[in-house]
């Protein structure tokens, strides 16, 4: 099989789209003093409330080596609070502080501000998101099966 040109690789198209999307978020998040990964943490905590670090890592598909420093910076910035679980002190739970809740409320308008820049209709965006979710689940499942 001949080697594909870079632009013909699905992985490169996804990588490029991810970088472009993150770059589009950057100025909107800078106004809130947030990075894109911090914004994702904010979304999960806004949606779910108090969660364990392990659960947060699963939701964001981040390992503890990436997530722990991220949470430490957010805690130092007064955005989140990390506490040992009352039920199981081996687990650390994360919640938004009052400052974090204010930032999350201000961030609610970001998707609607950014959406027009995608050039997609809501139907196209939903179909693309669903296709990417399916691709992700398939790849994760295949990877786990191969490394079990």
C-alpha positions in Angstrom: 0.0 0.0 0.0 1.4 3.4 -1.0 2.0 5.9 1.8 -0.8 8.6 2.0 0.1 12.2 1.6 -0.2 14.2 4.8 -3.5 15.9 3.8 -5.0 12.5 3.1 -4.5 11.3 6.6 -7.7 11.3 8.8 -5.5 11.7 11.9 -4.0 14.9 10.5 -7.4 16.3 9.6 -8.6 15.7 13.1 -5.4 17.1 14.6 -5.6 20.3 12.5 -9.3 20.8 13.3 -8.6 20.4 17.0 -5.8 22.9 16.9 -7.9 25.4 14.9 -10.9 25.0 17.3 -8.7 25.5 20.4 -7.1 28.6 18.8 -10.6 30.0 18.1 -11.5 29.6 21.8 -8.3 31.2 23.0 -9.2 34.9 22.8 -12.6 34.2 24.4 -11.1 32.3 27.2 -8.3 34.8 27.7 -10.9 37.3 28.8 -11.8 34.9 31.6 -8.2 34.1 32.5 -8.7 30.4 31.4 -6.8 28.0 29.2 -8.8 25.6 27.0 -8.1 22.6 29.3 -9.2 24.7 32.3 -12.4 25.6 30.4 -13.1 21.8 29.9 -12.7 21.2 33.7 -15.1 24.1 34.3 -17.6 22.5 32.0 -17.6 19.2 33.7 -17.8 20.7 37.2 -20.6 23.0 36.1 -22.5 20.0 34.7 -21.8 17.5 37.5 -20.9 19.5 40.6 -18.5 17.7 42.9 -16.5 14.9 41.2 -13.5 12.7 41.9 -10.3 13.5 40.2 -10.5 10.0 38.7 -13.9 10.7 37.2 -12.7 14.1 35.9 -9.8 12.3 34.2 -12.2 9.8 32.6 -14.5 12.5 31.3 -11.7 14.6 29.9 -9.6 11.6 28.8 -6.6 13.0 30.7 -4.1 11.0 32.7 -3.3 12.0 36.3 0.1 13.4 35.2 -1.6 16.0 33.0 -4.7 16.5 35.2 -3.0 17.0 38.6 -0.9 20.0 37.6 -3.9 21.5 35.8 -6.0 21.2 38.9 -3.2 22.6 41.1 -3.0 25.7 38.9 -6.8 26.1 39.0 -6.8 25.7 42.8 -4.0 28.3 43.1 -6.1 30.6 41.0 -9.1 30.2 43.3 -11.2 28.5 40.6 -11.5 25.0 42.1 -11.1 23.3 45.5 -9.7 19.9 46.0 -10.6 17.9 49.1 -10.2 14.3 50.3 -13.5 12.5 50.0 -15.4 12.0 53.3 -16.4 8.5 52.2 -13.0 7.4 50.9 -10.0 9.4 51.9 -8.0 7.8 49.1 -10.1 9.8 46.6 -9.7 13.5 46.0 -12.8 15.4 45.0 -13.0 18.6 43.0 -15.6 21.4 43.2 -15.9 24.9 41.8 -15.3 27.8 44.2 -17.5 30.9 44.1 -14.9 32.4 41.7 -15.1 29.3 39.5 -18.9 29.4 39.4 -18.8 33.1 38.3 -16.3 32.2 35.6 -18.5 29.2 34.5 -21.5 31.5 34.3 -19.5 34.1 32.2 -18.3 31.2 29.9 -21.8 30.0 29.1 -22.1 32.3 26.0 -18.8 31.1 24.5 -20.2 28.3 22.3 -22.8 30.5 20.8 -20.3 33.3 20.1 -17.9 30.8 18.5 -20.4 28.6 16.5 -20.8 31.0 13.5 -17.0 30.8 12.9 -17.4 27.0 12.2 -19.4 27.7 9.0 -21.6 24.7 9.9 -25.3 24.4 10.3 -26.6 23.0 13.6 -27.4 19.8 11.8 -24.0 19.5 10.2 -22.4 20.2 13.6 -24.5 17.5 15.3 -23.7 15.0 12.6 -20.0 15.8 12.7 -19.9 15.6 16.6 -21.7 12.2 16.5 -19.3 10.8 13.9 -16.3 12.0 16.0 -17.8 10.5 19.1 -18.3 7.2 17.3 -14.8 7.3 16.0 -13.4 8.0 19.4 -15.4 5.2 21.1 -14.3 2.7 18.4 -10.7 3.6 18.7 -10.7 3.5 22.5 -12.5 0.1 22.4 -10.1 -1.3 19.8 -7.0 0.0 21.7 -8.2 -1.5 25.0 -9.0 -4.9 23.3 -5.6 -5.0 21.7 -3.8 -4.1 25.0 -5.9 -6.3 27.3 
